[in-house]
Amino acid sequence: MSNPITPILEKRTQQTATGSEYRGARLTPEEGLLLLESQHLAELGRAAESVTRQMHPEHYRTYNIDRNINYTNICSAVCDFCAFYRGVKDPEAYVLSRDVLLEKVAETIELGGNQILLQGGMHPQLKLEWYEEMLGDIKSHFPQVNIHGFSPPELYAFTKLNRLSIRTVLERLKDAGLGSIPGGGAEILVDRVRKQITRGKVLSDGWLDVMRNWHLLGGQSTATMMFSHVETLAERIEHLERLRRLQDETGGFTAFICWTFQPERTEMAHIAPASAFEYLKTLAVSRLYLDNFANLQASWVTQGMKTGQLALLHGANDMGSLMIEENVVAQAGTVHHLSLAEIRHCISDLGYTPRQRNVFYELVPDAPEQPAGACTTN
């Protein structure tokens, strides 16, 4: 019996000249769903790797060095999947002092980083001026650092607390030093799912509208998907479809990152963690579906070193970040640590040269190209 996904994969991977590019035919949502329903991981991986090589024929694969600084864990939203957030009166609630924040940025630079990922909860009291001052302090001390800051749910919450349009909020934060926006808080961009797992948080159209307005201001951002919780396979495809449509419209997304829901210590701990098989399959289908996204990142932070390395053979062209500091996923009980040497060797072991890049996927010219030692776990 013939494999029903083979014609779909052949359609997608066929090289047809379009100017200087080579791109196969676009998949439909129905075809994407058939691929996700398939258990033929090897075939999906080969097809995704073929597309990756067409889009990235260069001899290298990339990684980044940054630090995830959570300036506060206070959040007005209630997300069943989150073990990180705290209420205003919780004894574990915090807002980082400015001195501590600046010290963390300085440490990041000392370790070779060129960017900070600045995110917090949806604090119900901090006004926009507080965020403008924070951005200004960082940029005045470290003008060379890109601030990859705030997620669409945070930015949407700023509009409500300050009674300002999203356009005005984004313009003010950009003027204060915001360089790019991370794709956090997307989860699954289907309102049925969002209403089931979170309360008090922006819905799908609002998330997309934040990104649309940022892109229209000339800004760039990443896009994400947290999957394998209450969504259906068709809803995963709907998520990818909505991202693909917005990218057609604006072209402002630099990369897509997907990871599996980490249930431990959350209100959804009864859900079994997804397997590496499910992660690699979804990553491969994402690469095949998101034909207008240049870059896909591996998620070794949630999957571990070996699966993170395998992601480079299933559609990813980027190993992700060294992640000097990470708190949200770790709070849910998932702890994977890789050194810079291990990340570089995970790339070189596959025959590629490891190259450091920035958030805009520009290569860092002074970073070393040749690794040393062996790829081992801590």
C-alpha positions in Angstrom: 0.0 0.0 0.0 1.4 3.4 -1.0 2.1 6.0 1.7 -0.6 8.7 1.5 1.8 11.5 2.6 4.4 10.8 -0.1 2.6 12.8 -2.9 2.2 15.7 -0.4 5.9 15.7 0.5 6.9 15.4 -3.2 4.8 18.4 -4.0 6.3 20.4 -1.2 10.0 19.5 -1.8 10.0 19.7 -5.5 12.5 22.4 -6.6 10.9 24.9 -8.9 12.9 28.0 -9.9 11.3 31.3 -8.9 13.9 34.0 -9.6 17.0 33.1 -7.6 15.0 30.9 -5.1 13.8 27.4 -5.1 10.5 26.6 -3.4 8.1 23.8 -3.6 4.3 24.2 -3.8 2.5 25.6 -0.7 0.7 23.1 1.5 -3.0 23.4 2.2 -4.4 23.1 5.8 -5.9 19.7 4.8 -2.5 18.5 3.6 -0.8 19.8 6.7 -3.3 17.9 8.9 -2.6 14.7 7.0 1.1 15.1 7.7 0.5 15.7 11.4 -1.7 12.6 11.6 1.1 10.5 10.0 3.4 8.3 12.0 6.1 8.3 9.2 8.6 10.4 11.1 11.6 9.4 9.0 9.9 10.4 5.8 8.7 13.7 7.3 12.2 14.4 8.6 13.8 13.8 5.3 11.4 16.1 3.6 11.8 18.9 6.2 15.6 18.5 6.0 15.4 18.8 2.2 13.4 22.1 2.5 15.9 23.4 5.1 18.8 22.7 2.8 17.1 24.4 -0.1 16.5 27.5 2.1 19.9 27.3 3.8 22.5 25.8 1.5 25.3 27.5 3.6 27.9 25.3 5.4 26.9 26.6 8.8 24.1 26.3 11.4 23.6 29.0 13.9 23.1 29.7 17.7 22.7 32.7 19.9 23.9 33.9 23.2 21.4 35.7 25.3 19.8 35.8 28.8 16.1 35.5 29.7 15.6 38.2 32.3 12.2 38.0 34.0 11.9 41.4 35.5 8.9 40.4 37.5 6.9 37.2 38.1 3.7 39.1 39.1 0.9 38.5 36.6 -2.8 39.3 36.5 -3.5 36.4 34.1 -4.3 32.9 35.4 -2.7 30.3 33.1 -3.2 26.6 34.0 0.0 25.7 32.1 2.3 28.2 34.0 4.2 27.4 37.2 6.0 30.7 37.2 3.5 33.5 37.8 2.6 34.9 41.3 0.0 37.3 42.6 0.8 40.7 43.9 0.6 39.7 47.5 2.3 36.3 47.1 5.4 36.1 49.3 7.4 34.8 46.3 6.4 37.8 44.1 9.1 40.1 43.0 10.1 43.0 40.7 13.8 43.2 40.0 15.6 46.2 41.2 17.3 48.3 38.5 20.7 47.5 39.9 20.1 43.8 39.8 18.7 44.1 36.2 21.7 46.0 35.0 24.1 43.6 36.7 22.4 40.7 34.8 22.9 42.6 31.5 26.5 43.2 32.3 27.1 39.5 33.0 25.5 38.6 29.7 27.9 40.9 27.8 30.9 39.4 29.6 29.8 35.9 28.5 29.7 37.0 24.8 26.0 37.8 24.6 24.6 40.6 22.4 21.0 40.5 23.4 18.7 40.1 26.4 15.3 38.5 26.3 13.3 40.7 28.7 9.9 39.3 29.8 7.7 39.4 32.9 4.2 38.8 33.9 1.3 41.1 33.2 1.9 43.3 36.2 -1.4 45.1 37.1 0.2 48.3 38.5 3.3 49.2 36.6 2.5 52.0 34.1 4.1 52.5 30.7 6.5 55.2 32.0 8.1 52.6 34.3 8.8 50.4 31.3 10.1 53.3 29.2 12.5 54.2 32.1 13.7 50.6 32.4 14.4 50.4 28.6 16.2 53.8 28.7 18.4 52.7 31.7 19.5 49.5 29.9 20.3 51.3 26.6 22.1 54.2 28.3 24.4 51.7 30.1 24.6 49.1 27.3 23.8 50.8 23.9 25.2 47.8 22.0 22.7 45.3 23.4 19.5 44.5 21.6 16.5 44.3 23.9 14.2 41.5 22.7 11.4 42.4 25.0 7.9 41.8 26.2 5.5 39.3 24.7 2.2 40.3 22.9 0.1 39.5 26.0 2.3 41.9 28.0 2.0 44.6 25.4 -1.7 44.1 25.0 -2.0 44.4 28.8 -0.1 47.7 28.6 -2.8 49.1 26.4 -5.5 48.3 28.9 -3.7 49.6 31.9 -2.7 52.8 30.2 -5.7 53.3 28.0 -3.6 53.7 24.9 -3.7 52.1 21.5 -1.3 49.3 20.7 0.3 51.5 18.1 1.0 54.2 20.6 2.4 51.7 23.2 4.7 50.2 20.6 5.9 53.6 19.3 6.8 54.7 22.8 8.6 51.5 23.7 10.5 51.5 20.4 11.6 55.1 21.0 12.7 54.1 24.5 14.9 51.3 23.2 12.9 48.2 22.4 14.6 46.4 19.6 12.5 43.4 18.8 9.6 41.4 20.2 9.7 37.7 21.2 6.8 35.4 20.2 5.9 34.3 23.7 2.3 33.9 24.9 1.1 32.4 21.6 0.5 28.9 23.0 -2.1 27.9 20.3 -3.7 30.7 18.4 -7.2 29.2 18.6 -9.6 30.9 20.9 -11.2 27.6 22.0 -7.9 26.5 23.3 -6.9 29.8 24.9 -10.2 30.1 26.8 -9.7 26.6 28.2 -6.2 27.0 29.5 -5.9 30.7 30.5 -8.0 33.5 31.9 -7.3 37.3 31.6 -5.0 37.0 28.7 -5.2 38.3 25.1 -7.0 36.1 22.6 -5.7 35.0 19.1 -6.7 38.1 17.1 -5.2 40.4 19.7 -1.9 38.5 19.8 -1.6 38.7 16.0 -2.6 42.4 16.0 0.2 43.3 18.4 2.7 41.6 16.0 1.0 43.2 12.9 1.4 46.7 14.4 5.0 46.1 15.4 5.9 44.9 11.9 4.1 47.9 10.4 6.4 50.1 12.5 9.4 48.3 10.8 10.0 46.0 13.8 10.9 42.3 13.7 9.8 39.5 16.0 9.8 35.8 16.4 6.8 33.5 16.5 6.2 30.5 18.8 3.9 27.5 19.5 3.5 25.6 22.7 1.7 22.4 21.8 0.6 19.0 23.1 -1.9 19.9 25.8 -5.6 20.4 25.0 -5.4 21.3 21.3 -6.3 19.0 18.4 -3.9 18.3 15.5 -6.2 20.5 13.3 -5.8 23.3 15.8 -2.0 23.1 15.5 -2.4 23.5 11.8 -4.8 26.4 12.3 -2.0 28.1 14.5 0.5 27.6 11.7 -1.9 28.9 9.1 -2.6 32.1 11.0 1.2 32.7 11.4 1.8 32.0 7.7 -1.0 34.5 6.7 0.4 37.3 8.8 3.9 36.6 7.5 2.5 36.9 4.0 1.1 40.2 5.0 4.0 41.8 6.8 7.2 39.7 6.5 8.2 40.7 10.0 8.8 37.3 11.6 12.5 36.3 11.7 12.0 32.8 13.1 9.6 30.2 14.4 10.1 28.2 17.6 7.9 25.4 18.8 8.1 23.3 22.0 6.0 20.8 23.9 4.0 21.7 27.0 5.9 21.0 30.2 3.2 19.9 32.6 5.0 19.3 35.9 4.1 21.6 38.8 1.3 23.2 36.8 -2.5 22.9 37.1 -2.4 20.6 34.0 0.1 18.1 35.5 -2.4 15.3 34.7 -1.4 15.6 31.0 1.3 13.3 30.0 4.4 15.0 28.5 4.8 14.7 24.8 7.4 12.4 23.4 10.5 13.4 21.4 8.7 11.7 18.4 5.8 14.1 18.7 8.1 17.1 19.0 10.2 16.2 16.0 7.1 15.3 13.9 5.5 18.7 14.7 8.8 20.5 14.0 9.1 18.8 10.6 5.6 19.6 9.6 6.1 23.2 10.7 9.1 23.5 8.5 7.1 22.1 5.6 4.1 24.3 6.3 5.8 27.7 7.1 7.3 28.2 3.7 7.6 32.0 4.3 9.6 31.7 7.5 13.3 31.7 6.9 14.4 30.2 10.2 13.3 27.5 12.6 14.9 27.1 16.0 15.5 23.9 17.9 14.2 23.7 21.5 16.9 21.9 23.5 15.8 23.8 26.6 12.6 21.6 26.7 13.8 18.6 24.8 17.3 18.0 25.9 20.6 17.9 24.0 20.1 14.8 21.8 16.6 15.7 20.7 17.7 19.3 20.2 20.5 18.1 17.9 18.1 15.8 16.0 15.9 18.9 15.4 18.7 20.1 13.0 17.8 17.0 10.9 14.0 17.6 11.1 13.7 21.2 9.8 15.5 23.5 12.2 18.5 25.5 11.0 19.3 27.1 14.3 20.2 25.5 17.6 18.6 28.3 19.6 20.2 30.2 22.5 22.8 29.3 25.1 20.2 30.7 27.5 22.4 32.0 30.3 19.3 32.3 32.5 15.9 30.6 32.1 13.2 30.7 34.8 9.8 29.9 33.3 10.4 26.4 31.9 12.6 25.6 34.8 9.9 26.5 37.2 7.8 23.7 35.6 10.4 21.2 36.5 12.2 20.9 33.1 15.9 21.5 33.5 18.3 21.0 30.6 21.6 22.7 30.6 24.1 23.0 27.7 27.4 24.8 27.7 28.5 26.8 24.7 31.0 24.1 23.7 28.2 21.5 23.8 25.9 23.6 21.6 28.7 24.2 19.1 29.6 20.5 19.0 26.0 19.5 18.5 26.2 21.5 15.3 29.7 20.4 14.2 28.9 16.7 14.9 26.4 17.0 12.1 29.1 18.3 9.7 28.2 22.0 9.9 30.2 24.9 11.1 28.7 26.5 14.3 28.2 30.3 13.9 27.0 32.7 16.4 24.2 35.1 15.2 22.1 37.9 16.7 18.3 38.0 16.9 18.1 39.3 13.4 20.0 36.2 12.1 23.0 38.3 11.2 26.3 36.5 11.9 28.5 37.8 14.7 31.8 38.4 12.8 34.2 38.1 15.8 32.8 34.9 17.2 35.0 31.8 16.9 34.1 29.3 14.2 36.1 26.2 15.3 34.9 24.3 18.3 37.0 22.2 20.6 36.4 19.1 22.7 33.5 16.6 22.5 29.7 16.9 22.8 28.7 15.5 26.2 26.0 16.2 28.7 26.5 17.9 32.0 
